[in-house]
């Protein structure tokens, strides 16, 4: 792996980390529950993309399985939280 | 690995990093929830496509044959991201109606 590709991977992961930090700020700031759910949805997608970048970094296809699991479980958890926002208020 | 392939992979990855950063900034800076919903779609469409293309190029060059297994993630994302968006938008609309905010009125369905 050349220095160009490895430094590009490092920069990309750093950009992803900054994006995750900004998303975490949105999770903390809110202001409402749906904003937090939206930010968590964004966070799992960025984490999954970082997993795919790590697959290139370590030249291993094992990370792909992890990324696929993150995509599926992230979808299920986002949907569960969104449905909770919808139904929890209905019961109230 | 040929040099050109590495350059293509590096360019795609850097572009995807920039796109994800733009999505995060949009998530942070836009003022309203319904405006904010637009920003993360950038990460789940364009950035995911770019990372998938980079991964395809990298593993295809490494193996010497076309390697398309990462595209499963694109298929999964393009099925799941709209579902999450629609359910979350409906939840937000419902909660803001409950809170008494000014949101668009129902169109005749449950809203």
Backbone of each chain as ProteinMPNN parsed JSONL, in Angstrom:
{"seq_chain_A": "XXXXXXXXXXXXXXXXXXXXXXXXXXXXXXXXXXXXXXXXXXXXXXXXXXXXXXXXXXXXXXXXXXXXXXXXXXXXXXXXXXXXXXXXXXXX", "coords_chain_A": {"N_chain_A": [[0.848, -1.203, 0.0], [0.599, 2.133, -0.924], [2.052, 5.289, 0.143], [0.371, 7.318, -0.548], [-2.229, 6.232, -0.676], [-2.496, 5.251, 1.957], [-2.265, 7.582, 3.471], [-4.444, 8.964, 2.472], [-6.479, 7.335, 3.408], [-6.131, 7.709, 6.142], [-6.755, 10.438, 6.375], [-9.405, 10.384, 5.524], [-10.583, 8.799, 7.526], [-10.16, 10.511, 9.653], [-11.798, 12.658, 8.911], [-14.264, 11.361, 9.048], [-14.298, 10.898, 11.78], [-14.463, 13.491, 12.777], [-16.966, 14.133, 11.755], [-18.531, 12.316, 13.194], [-18.132, 13.331, 15.733], [-19.418, 15.812, 15.504], [-22.001, 14.897, 15.024], [-22.462, 13.656, 17.49], [-22.515, 15.911, 19.085], [-24.925, 16.952, 18.209], [-26.615, 14.968, 19.128], [-26.355, 15.372, 21.863], [-27.227, 18.031, 22.109], [-29.836, 18.113, 21.132], [-32.745, 19.614, 19.901], [-34.987, 18.115, 20.53], [-36.478, 14.837, 20.908], [-36.706, 13.615, 18.397], [-34.7, 14.821, 16.927], [-32.474, 13.749, 18.157], [-32.743, 11.039, 17.535], [-32.485, 11.179, 14.778], [-29.823, 12.063, 14.595], [-28.519, 9.864, 15.725], [-29.109, 7.944, 13.809], [-27.635, 8.997, 11.692], [-25.107, 8.679, 12.828], [-24.735, 5.869, 12.958], [-24.577, 5.269, 10.274], [-22.275, 6.624, 9.451], [-20.384, 5.317, 11.04], [-20.549, 2.773, 9.928], [-19.62, 3.274, 7.341], [-17.016, 3.977, 7.99], [-16.133, 1.494, 8.844], [-16.072, 0.151, 6.384], [-14.034, 1.593, 5.17], [-11.95, 0.844, 6.825], [-11.774, -1.796, 6.045], [-10.534, -1.519, 3.58], [-8.186, -0.388, 4.479], [-6.952, -2.398, 6.089], [-6.925, -4.368, 4.264], [-8.741, -6.513, 4.243], [-11.501, -8.69, 4.068], [-13.136, -9.257, 6.127], [-14.156, -7.119, 7.536], [-16.267, -6.322, 6.049], [-18.426, -7.973, 6.668], [-18.964, -7.115, 9.248], [-19.719, -4.488, 8.683], [-22.031, -4.927, 7.24], [-23.653, -6.084, 9.196], [-23.806, -3.9, 10.922], [-25.25, -2.13, 9.316], [-27.718, -3.461, 9.093], [-28.576, -3.813, 11.821], [-28.48, -1.185, 12.677], [-30.482, -0.036, 11.112], [-32.724, -1.422, 12.161], [-32.69, -0.526, 14.822], [-32.974, 2.244, 14.551], [-35.486, 2.345, 13.365], [-37.007, 1.209, 15.394], [-36.711, 3.131, 17.415], [-37.905, 5.334, 16.172], [-40.518, 4.388, 15.834], [-41.162, 4.156, 18.478], [-41.221, 6.815, 19.264], [-43.435, 7.563, 17.817], [-45.529, 5.944, 18.856], [-45.374, 6.023, 21.629], [-46.266, 8.539, 22.316], [-48.867, 8.354, 21.436], [-50.045, 6.637, 23.243], [-49.862, 8.169, 25.522]], "CA_chain_A": [[0.0, 0.0, 0.0], [1.456, 3.311, -1.064], [1.811, 6.323, 1.149], [-0.774, 8.143, -0.966], [-3.479, 5.604, -0.256], [-2.612, 5.152, 3.417], [-2.553, 8.906, 4.041], [-5.831, 9.294, 2.13], [-7.339, 6.607, 4.346], [-6.049, 8.372, 7.452], [-7.511, 11.699, 6.313], [-10.834, 10.051, 5.461], [-11.047, 8.383, 8.852], [-10.207, 11.7, 10.508], [-13.011, 13.397, 8.559], [-15.384, 10.616, 9.627], [-14.3, 11.105, 13.231], [-15.003, 14.837, 13.015], [-18.405, 14.077, 11.495], [-19.162, 11.628, 14.321], [-18.13, 14.256, 16.873], [-20.488, 16.797, 15.294], [-23.262, 14.193, 15.255], [-22.646, 13.486, 18.939], [-22.955, 17.211, 19.616], [-26.356, 17.078, 17.921], [-27.306, 14.066, 20.056], [-26.386, 15.995, 23.191], [-27.945, 19.292, 22.076], [-31.257, 17.895, 20.876], [-33.425, 19.913, 21.161], [-36.077, 17.192, 20.81], [-36.11, 13.425, 20.772], [-36.533, 13.209, 17.004], [-33.369, 15.251, 16.488], [-31.486, 12.784, 18.655], [-32.858, 9.811, 16.745], [-31.896, 11.477, 13.466], [-28.369, 12.096, 14.73], [-28.047, 8.488, 15.927], [-29.192, 7.32, 12.5], [-26.453, 9.469, 10.969], [-23.893, 8.12, 13.44], [-24.469, 4.478, 12.586], [-24.166, 5.203, 8.873], [-20.868, 7.027, 9.353], [-19.588, 4.229, 11.598], [-20.51, 1.685, 8.955], [-18.71, 3.678, 6.264], [-15.673, 3.841, 8.539], [-15.828, 0.055, 8.812], [-15.687, -0.2, 5.009], [-12.718, 2.178, 4.924], [-10.99, -0.017, 7.528], [-11.591, -2.994, 5.217], [-9.487, -1.2, 2.599], [-6.945, -0.122, 5.207], [-6.305, -3.632, 6.505], [-6.962, -5.283, 3.131], [-9.395, -7.718, 4.739], [-12.931, -8.644, 3.778], [-13.892, -9.534, 7.346], [-14.838, -5.904, 7.965], [-17.499, -6.198, 5.287], [-19.498, -8.625, 7.431], [-19.3, -6.206, 10.334], [-20.441, -3.331, 8.146], [-23.381, -5.371, 6.876], [-24.407, -6.214, 10.442], [-24.095, -2.557, 11.424], [-26.327, -1.556, 8.507], [-29.007, -4.083, 9.425], [-28.985, -3.509, 13.191], [-28.735, 0.246, 12.76], [-31.824, 0.203, 10.577], [-33.736, -1.919, 13.093], [-32.759, 0.299, 16.025], [-33.558, 3.541, 14.189], [-36.917, 2.164, 13.152], [-37.636, 0.984, 16.695], [-36.796, 4.402, 18.138], [-38.893, 6.189, 15.519], [-41.84, 3.882, 16.177], [-41.419, 4.489, 19.88], [-41.643, 8.221, 19.301], [-44.783, 7.659, 17.272], [-46.546, 5.264, 19.64], [-45.325, 6.426, 23.029], [-47.124, 9.705, 22.459], [-50.254, 7.952, 21.223], [-50.55, 6.066, 24.485], [-50.101, 9.289, 26.415]], "C_chain_A": [[0.878, 1.245, 0.0], [1.142, 4.324, 0.034], [0.623, 7.196, 0.772], [-2.062, 7.548, -0.433], [-3.599, 5.57, 1.257], [-2.871, 6.528, 4.043], [-3.968, 9.349, 3.682], [-6.804, 8.59, 3.066], [-7.319, 7.271, 5.714], [-6.861, 9.661, 7.464], [-9.01, 11.405, 6.301], [-11.364, 9.638, 6.822], [-11.109, 9.565, 9.813], [-11.457, 12.527, 10.217], [-14.244, 12.703, 9.125], [-15.469, 10.852, 11.129], [-14.846, 12.481, 13.578], [-16.515, 14.837, 12.813], [-19.138, 13.393, 12.645], [-19.207, 12.54, 15.545], [-19.24, 15.292, 16.737], [-21.853, 16.149, 15.515], [-23.536, 13.966, 16.728], [-23.06, 14.785, 19.596], [-24.45, 17.387, 19.385], [-27.16, 16.15, 18.832], [-27.436, 14.725, 21.423], [-27.307, 17.205, 23.193], [-29.448, 19.119, 21.874], [-31.771, 18.74, 19.74], [-34.543, 18.922, 21.49], [-35.626, 15.78, 20.536], [-35.89, 13.049, 19.316], [-35.206, 13.69, 16.425], [-32.305, 14.262, 16.937], [-31.538, 11.495, 17.865], [-32.241, 10.012, 15.362], [-30.377, 11.475, 13.537], [-27.812, 10.696, 14.959], [-28.079, 7.708, 14.621], [-27.981, 7.699, 11.641], [-25.186, 8.813, 11.504], [-23.658, 6.679, 13.007], [-24.064, 4.375, 11.129], [-22.695, 5.578, 8.73], [-19.958, 5.943, 9.93], [-19.453, 3.072, 10.634], [-19.582, 2.019, 7.791], [-17.254, 3.596, 6.733], [-15.209, 2.397, 8.563], [-15.38, -0.359, 7.408], [-14.324, 0.388, 4.646], [-11.643, 1.347, 5.619], [-10.754, -1.308, 6.76], [-10.533, -2.742, 4.152], [-8.15, -1.024, 3.298], [-6.201, -1.406, 5.569], [-6.389, -4.709, 5.442], [-7.623, -6.613, 3.496], [-10.885, -7.608, 4.472], [-13.784, -8.985, 4.992], [-14.708, -8.317, 7.78], [-16.167, -5.723, 7.243], [-18.674, -6.815, 6.039], [-19.947, -7.72, 8.581], [-20.11, -5.022, 9.855], [-21.872, -3.716, 7.785], [-24.248, -5.511, 8.123], [-24.755, -4.848, 11.013], [-25.23, -1.922, 10.645], [-27.677, -2.127, 8.929], [-29.468, -3.697, 10.826], [-29.234, -2.015, 13.388], [-30.108, 0.599, 12.233], [-32.891, -0.219, 11.575], [-33.847, -1.004, 14.302], [-33.328, 1.679, 15.71], [-35.067, 3.431, 14.026], [-37.637, 1.963, 14.48], [-37.769, 2.288, 17.46], [-37.834, 5.322, 17.515], [-40.311, 5.719, 15.843], [-42.188, 4.164, 17.624], [-41.855, 5.936, 20.018], [-43.076, 8.364, 18.82], [-45.806, 7.104, 18.246], [-46.541, 5.68, 21.09], [-46.214, 7.629, 23.286], [-48.593, 9.344, 22.273], [-50.84, 7.425, 22.518], [-50.758, 7.167, 25.515], [-51.352, 10.03, 25.961]], "O_chain_A": [[1.783, 1.385, 0.823], [0.135, 4.236, 0.737], [-0.054, 7.748, 1.639], [-2.881, 8.237, 0.176], [-4.675, 5.827, 1.798], [-3.605, 6.636, 5.025], [-4.627, 10.025, 4.471], [-7.819, 9.159, 3.469], [-8.353, 7.386, 6.372], [-7.567, 9.951, 8.43], [-9.79, 12.081, 6.972], [-12.446, 10.058, 7.234], [-11.985, 9.63, 10.676], [-12.102, 13.035, 11.133], [-15.16, 13.358, 9.621], [-16.557, 10.989, 11.687], [-15.594, 12.636, 14.543], [-17.256, 15.449, 13.582], [-20.225, 13.819, 13.034], [-20.18, 12.535, 16.3], [-19.919, 15.619, 17.71], [-22.749, 16.751, 16.108], [-24.677, 14.062, 17.18], [-23.849, 14.788, 20.541], [-25.161, 17.903, 20.246], [-28.26, 16.501, 19.26], [-28.485, 14.653, 22.062], [-28.075, 17.407, 24.134], [-30.239, 19.905, 22.395], [-31.248, 18.591, 18.636], [-35.007, 18.892, 22.63], [-34.541, 15.547, 20.004], [-34.998, 12.258, 19.01], [-34.645, 13.047, 15.537], [-31.359, 13.97, 16.205], [-30.498, 10.913, 17.555], [-31.561, 9.128, 14.84], [-29.712, 10.948, 12.644], [-26.743, 10.369, 14.443], [-27.187, 6.904, 14.351], [-27.388, 6.86, 10.964], [-24.3, 8.436, 10.737], [-22.524, 6.295, 12.72], [-23.288, 3.49, 10.769], [-21.953, 4.938, 7.985], [-18.888, 5.673, 9.384], [-18.391, 2.459, 10.525], [-18.846, 1.158, 7.309], [-16.37, 3.199, 5.973], [-14.035, 2.108, 8.331], [-14.428, -1.125, 7.256], [-13.55, -0.227, 3.911], [-10.552, 1.162, 5.078], [-9.657, -1.863, 6.809], [-9.73, -3.624, 3.845], [-7.111, -1.447, 2.791], [-4.987, -1.505, 5.386], [-5.973, -5.844, 5.677], [-7.148, -7.686, 3.124], [-11.467, -6.536, 4.637], [-15.012, -9.001, 4.906], [-15.806, -8.454, 8.32], [-17.077, -5.064, 7.747], [-19.774, -6.263, 6.053], [-21.139, -7.578, 8.852], [-21.06, -4.594, 10.511], [-22.806, -2.942, 7.992], [-25.414, -5.118, 8.129], [-25.855, -4.646, 11.527], [-26.083, -1.25, 11.226], [-28.65, -1.393, 9.103], [-30.617, -3.298, 11.011], [-30.098, -1.625, 14.174], [-30.817, 1.421, 12.813], [-33.848, 0.517, 11.818], [-34.951, -0.725, 14.77], [-34.084, 2.231, 16.51], [-35.826, 4.289, 14.478], [-38.738, 2.477, 14.68], [-38.8, 2.544, 18.083], [-38.563, 6.013, 18.227], [-41.199, 6.533, 16.095], [-43.35, 4.384, 17.966], [-42.754, 6.249, 20.799], [-43.841, 9.175, 19.342], [-46.852, 7.72, 18.452], [-47.593, 5.693, 21.731], [-46.841, 7.734, 24.34], [-49.467, 9.958, 22.885], [-51.986, 7.721, 22.858], [-51.71, 7.12, 26.293], [-51.742, 11.02, 26.579]]}, "seq_chain_B": "XXXXXXXXXXXXXXXXXXXXXXXXXXXXXXXXXXXXXXXXXXXXXXXXXXXXXXXXXXXXXXXXXXXXXXXXXXXXXXXXXXXXXXXXXXXXXXXXXXXXXXXXXXXXXXX", "coords_chain_B": {"N_chain_B": [[-0.23, -3.485, -6.761], [-1.555, -1.396, -9.233], [-0.577, 2.019, -9.811], [-2.479, 3.862, -10.676], [-4.934, 2.809, -9.885], [-4.721, 2.974, -7.1], [-4.677, 5.735, -6.814], [-7.231, 6.374, -7.713], [-8.81, 5.073, -5.778], [-7.966, 6.488, -3.497], [-8.837, 9.089, -4.154], [-11.623, 8.718, -4.309], [-12.157, 7.97, -1.669], [-11.376, 10.256, -0.237], [-13.177, 12.122, -1.26], [-15.565, 11.031, -0.333], [-15.176, 11.326, 2.411], [-15.243, 14.129, 2.582], [-17.882, 14.569, 1.784], [-19.309, 13.318, 3.849], [-18.55, 14.956, 5.94], [-19.742, 17.353, 5.154], [-22.398, 16.563, 5.367], [-22.547, 16.194, 8.14], [-22.079, 18.791, 9.024], [-24.33, 20.012, 7.968], [-26.278, 18.721, 9.481], [-25.684, 19.853, 11.897], [-25.896, 22.651, 11.565], [-28.289, 23.433, 10.252], [-31.58, 24.815, 10.766], [-34.095, 23.804, 11.471], [-36.0, 20.849, 12.329], [-37.105, 19.486, 10.118], [-35.669, 20.572, 8.04], [-33.201, 19.65, 8.787], [-33.417, 16.952, 8.346], [-32.649, 16.518, 5.742], [-29.899, 16.511, 5.54], [-28.455, 14.084, 6.582], [-29.111, 12.256, 4.604], [-27.336, 12.647, 2.591], [-25.06, 11.309, 3.51], [-25.931, 8.668, 3.55], [-26.437, 8.13, 0.935], [-24.724, 9.402, -1.278], [-22.115, 9.38, -0.08], [-21.964, 6.735, 0.778], [-22.119, 5.418, -1.654], [-19.722, 6.287, -2.796], [-17.755, 5.217, -1.068], [-18.308, 2.538, -1.46], [-17.726, 2.247, -4.171], [-14.97, 2.795, -4.067], [-14.119, 0.648, -2.504], [-14.841, -1.472, -4.172], [-13.151, -0.996, -6.398], [-10.647, -1.261, -5.156], [-10.616, -3.964, -4.115], [-11.141, -5.365, -6.425], [-8.883, -4.858, -7.972], [-6.979, -5.997, -6.31], [-7.714, -8.727, -6.23], [-7.767, -9.33, -8.887], [-10.06, -9.868, -10.231], [-13.525, -9.051, -10.844], [-15.01, -7.667, -8.009], [-17.77, -7.663, -6.232], [-19.09, -7.792, -3.803], [-19.443, -5.876, -1.832], [-21.474, -4.328, -2.648], [-23.806, -5.257, -1.674], [-24.255, -3.839, 0.625], [-24.965, -1.329, -0.323], [-27.386, -2.009, -1.52], [-28.862, -2.796, 0.746], [-28.824, -0.371, 2.184], [-30.185, 1.34, 0.414], [-32.671, 0.288, 0.527], [-33.37, 0.499, 3.241], [-32.891, 3.141, 4.19], [-34.859, 5.045, 3.123], [-37.157, 4.07, 4.41], [-36.63, 4.451, 7.147], [-36.427, 7.247, 7.09], [-39.035, 8.051, 6.325], [-40.638, 7.029, 8.421], [-39.534, 8.359, 10.605], [-40.019, 11.008, 9.897], [-42.808, 11.048, 9.984], [-43.181, 10.501, 12.686], [-42.001, 12.789, 13.789], [-43.651, 14.785, 12.757], [-46.07, 14.096, 13.945], [-45.413, 14.392, 16.671], [-44.882, 17.105, 16.774], [-47.324, 18.189, 16.112], [-48.729, 17.375, 18.339], [-47.401, 18.902, 20.207], [-48.312, 21.372, 19.564], [-47.117, 22.961, 17.633], [-46.654, 24.959, 14.64], [-47.294, 23.241, 11.928], [-47.579, 21.685, 8.659], [-51.005, 21.023, 7.745], [-52.993, 17.961, 8.123], [-53.46, 15.835, 5.239], [-55.723, 14.455, 4.871], [-55.298, 11.789, 5.251], [-53.918, 9.89, 7.98], [-51.835, 11.449, 8.522]], "CA_chain_B": [[-1.402, -2.703, -7.199], [-1.136, -0.279, -10.093], [-0.632, 3.339, -9.18], [-3.711, 4.564, -11.031], [-5.997, 2.286, -9.024], [-4.587, 3.563, -5.763], [-5.091, 7.141, -6.868], [-8.696, 6.422, -7.811], [-9.349, 4.725, -4.459], [-7.697, 7.601, -2.574], [-9.706, 10.22, -4.487], [-13.001, 8.391, -3.915], [-12.275, 8.001, -0.206], [-11.324, 11.65, 0.241], [-14.438, 12.76, -1.614], [-16.605, 10.553, 0.59], [-14.961, 11.985, 3.7], [-15.745, 15.501, 2.488], [-19.348, 14.537, 1.734], [-19.798, 13.017, 5.195], [-18.357, 16.163, 6.765], [-20.795, 18.304, 4.774], [-23.647, 16.078, 5.967], [-22.521, 16.47, 9.576], [-22.256, 20.235, 9.22], [-25.741, 20.308, 7.744], [-27.006, 18.254, 10.66], [-25.421, 20.747, 13.024], [-26.175, 24.068, 11.35], [-29.635, 23.751, 9.778], [-32.266, 25.371, 11.925], [-35.333, 23.134, 11.831], [-35.855, 19.393, 12.192], [-37.414, 19.017, 8.763], [-34.515, 20.913, 7.213], [-32.085, 18.799, 9.191], [-33.566, 15.592, 7.825], [-32.054, 16.373, 4.424], [-28.446, 16.385, 5.561], [-27.888, 12.743, 6.672], [-29.321, 11.499, 3.372], [-26.089, 12.751, 1.834], [-24.139, 10.267, 3.947], [-26.405, 7.317, 3.246], [-26.478, 7.891, -0.51], [-23.513, 9.706, -2.054], [-20.901, 8.92, 0.593], [-21.954, 5.276, 0.765], [-21.77, 5.003, -3.01], [-18.306, 6.541, -3.049], [-16.957, 4.237, -0.34], [-18.512, 1.247, -2.106], [-16.93, 2.244, -5.403], [-13.556, 2.681, -3.695], [-13.891, -0.726, -2.061], [-14.905, -2.333, -5.357], [-11.926, -0.817, -7.179], [-9.514, -1.812, -4.415], [-10.613, -5.422, -4.035], [-11.065, -5.909, -7.777], [-7.477, -4.836, -8.394], [-6.22, -6.94, -5.492], [-8.006, -10.105, -6.589], [-7.653, -9.549, -10.315], [-11.368, -10.126, -10.833], [-14.515, -8.098, -10.348], [-15.421, -8.014, -6.648], [-18.956, -6.829, -6.067], [-19.878, -8.16, -2.627], [-19.746, -4.717, -0.987], [-22.682, -3.674, -3.136], [-24.931, -5.669, -0.824], [-24.506, -2.764, 1.595], [-25.729, -0.302, -1.039], [-28.762, -2.495, -1.667], [-29.503, -2.708, 2.061], [-29.035, 1.044, 2.545], [-31.201, 1.997, -0.415], [-33.992, -0.17, 0.971], [-33.702, 0.856, 4.623], [-32.823, 4.575, 4.501], [-36.142, 5.738, 2.955], [-38.121, 3.626, 5.421], [-36.317, 5.191, 8.372], [-36.745, 8.667, 6.901], [-40.476, 8.272, 6.326], [-41.19, 6.779, 9.757], [-39.07, 9.427, 11.492], [-40.735, 12.243, 9.558], [-44.168, 10.944, 10.511], [-43.102, 10.638, 14.139], [-41.734, 14.186, 14.123], [-44.863, 15.556, 12.458], [-47.051, 13.783, 14.992], [-45.014, 14.984, 17.955], [-44.993, 18.568, 16.739], [-48.747, 18.525, 16.214], [-49.085, 17.221, 19.746], [-46.818, 20.011, 20.965], [-48.968, 22.611, 19.2], [-46.34, 23.768, 16.701], [-47.279, 25.194, 13.343], [-46.796, 22.325, 10.907], [-48.624, 21.539, 7.65], [-52.164, 20.257, 8.21], [-53.134, 16.641, 7.503], [-54.025, 15.884, 3.905], [-56.882, 13.573, 4.802], [-54.882, 10.545, 5.891], [-53.628, 10.061, 9.393], [-50.785, 12.456, 8.638]], "C_chain_B": [[-0.927, -1.552, -8.084], [-1.384, 1.054, -9.411], [-1.974, 4.032, -9.43], [-4.863, 4.11, -10.136], [-5.941, 2.877, -7.635], [-5.022, 5.016, -5.752], [-6.602, 7.256, -6.934], [-9.322, 6.117, -6.456], [-9.159, 5.874, -3.48], [-8.623, 8.775, -2.849], [-11.142, 9.943, -4.055], [-13.174, 8.477, -2.403], [-12.261, 9.432, 0.319], [-12.628, 12.381, -0.064], [-15.549, 12.312, -0.662], [-16.421, 11.163, 1.975], [-15.483, 13.404, 3.696], [-17.268, 15.525, 2.499], [-19.927, 14.259, 3.121], [-19.647, 14.227, 6.102], [-19.423, 17.208, 6.439], [-22.133, 17.876, 5.385], [-23.686, 16.385, 7.455], [-22.713, 17.952, 9.851], [-23.696, 20.644, 8.979], [-26.589, 19.886, 8.922], [-26.837, 19.21, 11.83], [-25.994, 22.137, 12.796], [-27.594, 24.382, 10.915], [-30.558, 23.974, 10.968], [-33.446, 24.529, 12.389], [-35.176, 21.634, 11.621], [-36.083, 18.933, 10.763], [-36.373, 19.468, 7.746], [-33.361, 19.969, 7.494], [-32.196, 17.395, 8.633], [-32.875, 15.415, 6.481], [-30.578, 16.017, 4.501], [-27.954, 14.933, 5.646], [-28.136, 11.883, 5.436], [-28.09, 11.547, 2.479], [-25.12, 11.63, 2.21], [-24.609, 8.889, 3.511], [-26.574, 7.087, 1.75], [-25.113, 8.133, -1.15], [-22.262, 9.154, -1.387], [-20.824, 7.398, 0.587], [-21.602, 4.754, -0.627], [-20.285, 5.183, -3.266], [-17.431, 5.519, -2.343], [-17.099, 2.867, -0.992], [-17.715, 1.155, -3.41], [-15.444, 2.084, -5.102], [-13.231, 1.25, -3.292], [-13.909, -1.693, -3.243], [-13.621, -2.234, -6.181], [-10.747, -1.491, -6.48], [-9.488, -3.337, -4.447], [-10.594, -6.061, -5.412], [-9.622, -5.936, -8.268], [-6.666, -5.855, -7.597], [-6.438, -8.373, -5.952], [-7.823, -10.376, -8.076], [-8.955, -9.912, -10.986], [-12.375, -9.184, -10.19], [-15.057, -8.558, -9.0], [-16.572, -7.107, -6.244], [-19.696, -7.062, -4.754], [-20.232, -6.963, -1.762], [-21.049, -4.048, -1.42], [-23.918, -4.145, -2.406], [-25.291, -4.551, 0.146], [-25.293, -1.634, 0.944], [-27.182, -0.733, -1.185], [-29.505, -2.361, -0.339], [-29.803, -1.258, 2.416], [-30.138, 1.671, 1.711], [-32.592, 1.448, -0.127], [-34.348, 0.447, 2.318], [-33.739, 2.366, 4.868], [-34.148, 5.298, 4.237], [-37.18, 5.343, 3.993], [-37.898, 4.385, 6.726], [-36.724, 6.65, 8.252], [-38.244, 8.913, 6.999], [-41.053, 8.094, 7.73], [-40.779, 7.893, 10.714], [-39.787, 10.738, 11.186], [-42.157, 12.206, 10.094], [-44.18, 11.104, 12.026], [-42.898, 12.096, 14.533], [-42.961, 15.056, 13.882], [-45.905, 15.354, 13.548], [-46.701, 14.475, 16.297], [-45.151, 16.497, 17.936], [-46.443, 19.011, 16.702], [-49.208, 18.418, 17.655], [-48.589, 18.403, 20.571], [-47.439, 21.351, 20.6], [-48.151, 23.512, 18.298], [-47.128, 23.994, 15.417], [-46.596, 24.3, 12.316], [-47.898, 22.205, 9.863], [-49.779, 20.677, 8.136], [-52.221, 18.894, 7.542], [-53.807, 16.764, 6.143], [-55.249, 15.001, 3.775], [-56.575, 12.199, 5.352], [-54.645, 10.788, 7.369], [-52.486, 11.042, 9.595], [-49.447, 11.874, 8.934]], "O_chain_B": [[-0.004, -0.823, -7.721], [-2.265, 1.197, -8.563], [-2.532, 4.688, -8.55], [-5.667, 4.925, -9.685], [-6.966, 3.238, -7.056], [-5.656, 5.478, -4.804], [-7.193, 8.126, -6.294], [-10.247, 6.805, -6.025], [-10.07, 6.205, -2.72], [-9.141, 9.393, -1.919], [-11.807, 10.819, -3.503], [-14.183, 8.979, -1.907], [-13.035, 9.782, 1.209], [-13.126, 13.155, 0.753], [-16.374, 13.121, -0.238], [-17.403, 11.484, 2.644], [-16.091, 13.852, 4.668], [-17.878, 16.383, 3.136], [-20.91, 14.879, 3.526], [-20.512, 14.495, 6.936], [-19.945, 17.869, 7.336], [-22.905, 18.71, 5.859], [-24.723, 16.787, 7.982], [-23.416, 18.333, 10.786], [-24.233, 21.504, 9.677], [-27.509, 20.599, 9.323], [-27.738, 19.36, 12.655], [-26.522, 22.746, 13.726], [-28.078, 25.484, 11.174], [-30.356, 23.403, 12.04], [-33.773, 24.533, 13.576], [-34.333, 21.192, 10.84], [-35.346, 18.089, 10.252], [-36.204, 18.83, 6.707], [-32.643, 19.543, 6.589], [-31.185, 16.714, 8.461], [-32.544, 14.291, 6.105], [-30.059, 15.309, 3.638], [-27.097, 14.559, 4.846], [-27.446, 10.883, 5.236], [-27.827, 10.621, 1.712], [-24.443, 11.069, 1.348], [-23.799, 8.037, 3.146], [-26.83, 5.958, 1.332], [-24.423, 7.185, -1.522], [-21.434, 8.527, -2.048], [-19.746, 6.831, 0.412], [-20.876, 3.769, -0.763], [-19.653, 4.326, -3.884], [-16.478, 5.005, -2.928], [-16.128, 2.114, -1.072], [-17.111, 0.126, -3.713], [-14.741, 1.338, -5.784], [-12.199, 0.704, -3.684], [-13.098, -2.617, -3.311], [-13.068, -3.247, -6.61], [-9.954, -2.194, -7.106], [-8.462, -3.937, -4.768], [-10.092, -7.174, -5.569], [-9.187, -6.9, -8.897], [-5.77, -6.502, -8.141], [-5.488, -9.149, -6.058], [-7.734, -11.534, -8.485], [-8.974, -10.23, -12.174], [-12.119, -8.598, -9.139], [-15.509, -9.695, -8.859], [-16.373, -5.928, -5.95], [-20.818, -6.582, -4.594], [-21.219, -7.011, -1.027], [-21.653, -3.295, -0.656], [-24.971, -3.514, -2.498], [-26.462, -4.332, 0.456], [-26.178, -1.047, 1.567], [-28.098, 0.068, -1.0], [-30.635, -1.875, -0.299], [-30.894, -0.942, 2.89], [-30.941, 2.448, 2.228], [-33.589, 2.069, -0.495], [-35.485, 0.871, 2.527], [-34.542, 2.83, 5.677], [-34.544, 6.114, 5.069], [-37.989, 6.17, 4.415], [-38.84, 4.894, 7.332], [-37.292, 7.226, 9.18], [-38.686, 9.851, 7.662], [-41.86, 8.907, 8.18], [-41.58, 8.326, 11.542], [-40.124, 11.493, 12.097], [-42.661, 13.21, 10.6], [-45.065, 11.751, 12.586], [-43.52, 12.591, 15.473], [-43.28, 15.94, 14.677], [-46.537, 16.303, 14.013], [-47.559, 15.067, 16.951], [-45.492, 17.108, 18.948], [-46.773, 20.087, 17.2], [-49.974, 19.251, 18.14], [-49.254, 18.85, 21.505], [-47.144, 22.363, 21.236], [-48.442, 24.704, 18.194], [-48.122, 23.322, 15.145], [-45.471, 24.563, 11.891], [-49.039, 22.579, 10.133], [-49.564, 19.705, 8.861], [-51.579, 18.678, 6.515], [-54.613, 17.665, 5.912], [-55.763, 14.818, 2.672], [-57.462, 11.512, 5.86], [-55.117, 11.775, 7.933], [-52.197, 11.428, 10.728], [-48.468, 12.61, 9.059]]}, "name": "protein", "num_of_chains": 2, "seq": "XXXXXXXXXXXXXXXXXXXXXXXXXXXXXXXXXXXXXXXXXXXXXXXXXXXXXXXXXXXXXXXXXXXXXXXXXXXXXXXXXXXXXXXXXXXXXXXXXXXXXXXXXXXXXXXXXXXXXXXXXXXXXXXXXXXXXXXXXXXXXXXXXXXXXXXXXXXXXXXXXXXXXXXXXXXXXXXXXXXXXXXXXXXXXXXXXXXXXXXXXXX"}
